Amino acid sequence: MRSLTQVVAMVLLAIAPGTRWAPAQDGRVTELTAEQARMMARYKGPLTLEHLTRLAPDAAAALANREGELHLTSLETISARSATALARHRFGLELNGITRLSPKAAGALALHEGPLILGGLTALSAETAGALASAKGDLHLNGLTTLPVDVATALGRRAGKLSLVGVETLSPPAARELAKHKGTLNLSGLERLSVEAAEAMGMHDGLMILPRDTSAFPPRAVEALRARGQWFLNKPPGARP
């Protein structure tokens, strides 16, 4: 069953003028003209365009004027120009379909002031990570499962909420770099943590969210974190990071 927002979006698309809009054979919207995007921007509330695969800069600029969360979950990449335009959006921005991101586009998205969700990125260059670290709003990089030292160094420069729910373990060198981060740090997906890494993370300045179940951690690792004032927050099941 379609949500009201989806129905309204489909109606707006159907009546919007322009010739570039070409839905797929099953009727799914894969591209928007600027005029169609402007018409959609008149409607307030969350909007999900789960089949949109291309976003031109002029359409991105129009969508950025919407009042409500934007969920563009099928975009696999975004140009720097489109990212610059979309970054003007003031509400939550979910781009979980993006699997590759240039440093220039990352820097543009970092200007976005609302929550920025990039769960499709499973790997980052240090340069891209550094650009994202300056994000003005909450930063969610929950697709990362490992954290190389150079990426941890870049993210460690961040001051602001950082969610890394997908990271399963941290090496001691990566932990030492990530611990320089300031603000809320969500590592609730950690499965393994050595004593040395725990001692390094104990130096983190801010709230740190760790797994509900830490029974797989060495007792000394748990003690090291607690001794340095860290708290284990039992994240309720099903809660968003």
N, C-alpha and C positions, 0 to 999 in steps of 0.2 A: 504494500500500500504506500502511495506517495504521500509525503508530507505536504502541508499547505504551502510551504515555501517553494517546494519543487513544482507544485501545480501552477502557482503564480508565475514562477520563472518560465515554465513552458508556454504559458499564455502570452507573456511578454515577448518571448522569442518568436512566437508564431505571428504576432502582429507587427513586430519591428520590421521596418524597411531595410533594404540592403540585399546584396546578391552574394556576399561571400559566405554567409552561413550555410553550411552543408552538413546536415546531420548524417550520421552513419545509417546504414540500411535499417537498423532496428530502431531508428528515431532518436538515438542518443546524441546529445549535443557535444561536439568535439572541438568547435571553434566559435568565437563570437566576433561580430563586427563591433566597432566602437559605438554605433547607434544602439545596437541591441544591449550592449553592456550599460549604456547610459539609462536605458529604460528600466533595466533590472536594478540599477542603483537607486531608483525612486522607492523601492520597497524596503522597509526596515525589518531587521531580524536576521537570524543566521541563514546562510545560503550555502548549500552543497552542490557543486558541479562535479560530480564524481567521474564523468567521462570526458571532461575538457582536457585535451592533450596539447593544445597550442594556445598561446596567449600573446597577442601582439601588443606593443607598447601603448597604443591608443586605447585598446580595450582594457588593458591593465589600469590605465589612468582613470577610466570611467568606473571600473569596479572599485577602485580605491575610495571612491566617494560614498560607498554604501555604509549605512549605519547598522552594523551587526557583524558577527563572525563570518569569515570566508573560509570555506573548505574546498580547496582545489586539489583533490587527491590523486589525479591522474597525470598531472604535469610531471614529466620525467626530467625536464631541464627548463631553465629560464634564462633569458638573455639579461645582460646588465641593464639595458634600457627598460625592459619590462619590469625588472626587479626594482629599479629606481622609481618607476611610476607606482608600482604596487605597494612600495614601502610607505607611501603616504596614507595608507589605510590605517585607521585609528583603533581597530578592534582586533580580536584574535585572528591569526592567519595560519592556517594549516596547509602545508605543502608536502604532505607525506609521500607523494609520488616521485618527488625529485630524488634521483639517484646520483647525480653528478652536479657539481656547483663550482663555477669558477671563482677565484678570489675576488674578482671585480663585482660579480653578481652578489657574492656573499657580503661584501662591504656595503652594497646598496641595500640589501635586505636588513642589515644591521641597524639601519636608520629607522626601521619600523618600531613604533613605540609600544605596541601591544605584544601579547605572547606570540612567539614565533616557533612553530612546530615543524621540524624537519626530520621526521622519523624514518624517511627512506634512505638517508645517507648512512651507509654501512662502513664507509671509510672517508677520511679527510686528509688533505695535505696540511702541513703545518701552516702554510700561508692562508688557506681557506679558514682553518680553525682560528687563526689569529684575527681574521676579519670578522668572523662571527662572534668572537669573544667580546667585541665592543657593542653587541646588540643592546639597544636601549630597554627593551622589554624582557620578560622571562624567555629563556632560551631552552628549547627541548631538542636534544639530540639523542633520542632513545633508540635509534637504529645501530648505534656503535656498540659492538660487543667487546672490542679490545681498544686499548688506548696506548699507542706508541708514545715514547718519551717526548718526542718533539711536538706531538699533538697535545699531550698533557701540559707541556710547557706553555703552549699558546693559550690553552683554556685556563691555565692557572693564573693568567693575567686578568681574568674576568672579575668584575665586581657586580654581582647581581645573581638572581636565581639561575641555576644551571641544573638541568635534569639529564642524567646519564643512566637511565634505568636499565638499558640493555647491556651495560658493561658487566662482565662476569667475574673478572679478576683484575688486579692491579699489581704490576711489578713494583718493587721498592723504589726504583728510580722514577717511575711514572707517578707513584704516590707522593713522592717528595715534591714533585713539580705541581701536581694537582692541588696539593694542600695549601698552595699559595693563593688559591681562589678565595674570594671574600663574598660571603652571602650564603644563601641556602643552597645546599648541594644534595641532590637526590641520587643515591647509589643503592637504591632498594633492590636492585637485581643482582648484587654481588653474591657469588656462590663460593668464592675462595678468597682468603686474605691472609697473607703471611704475617707473622709477628712483626717483622721489620717494616712491612708496608703499613700495618696498623699503627705502629709507633710514628711513622711519618704522617699519616692521615690525622693522627691525634693533634697535630699542630694546626689543623685547619681552623680558620677564623670565621665562624658562623655555624648555623644550624646544619647538621648532616643527617640525612635520612638513610638509614641502613635497613637491611631485611628484617622482617618480623621474626624470622627464625635464623638465629646465628649459631645454631648447634654445630654447623660444619666448620666454624671458625676455631682455630686453636684457642684454648682458654686464655693463654697469655695475650693473644691478639685482642680479645674482648676486654681483658683487664687494662691493656695499654690504652685503648680508646676511652674507657671509663675514667681512668686515672687522669686523663688530660681534659676532662670536662665535656666529653662528647656524649650525646644522648642517642639511644636507640628509640626511634619513633615507630610504633607499630602501625604501619599504614593499613587502614581498613581494606579488606578484600574488595576489589572492583573500583577502588578510588583512582582517580586520574593523577598521574605524577605532576 
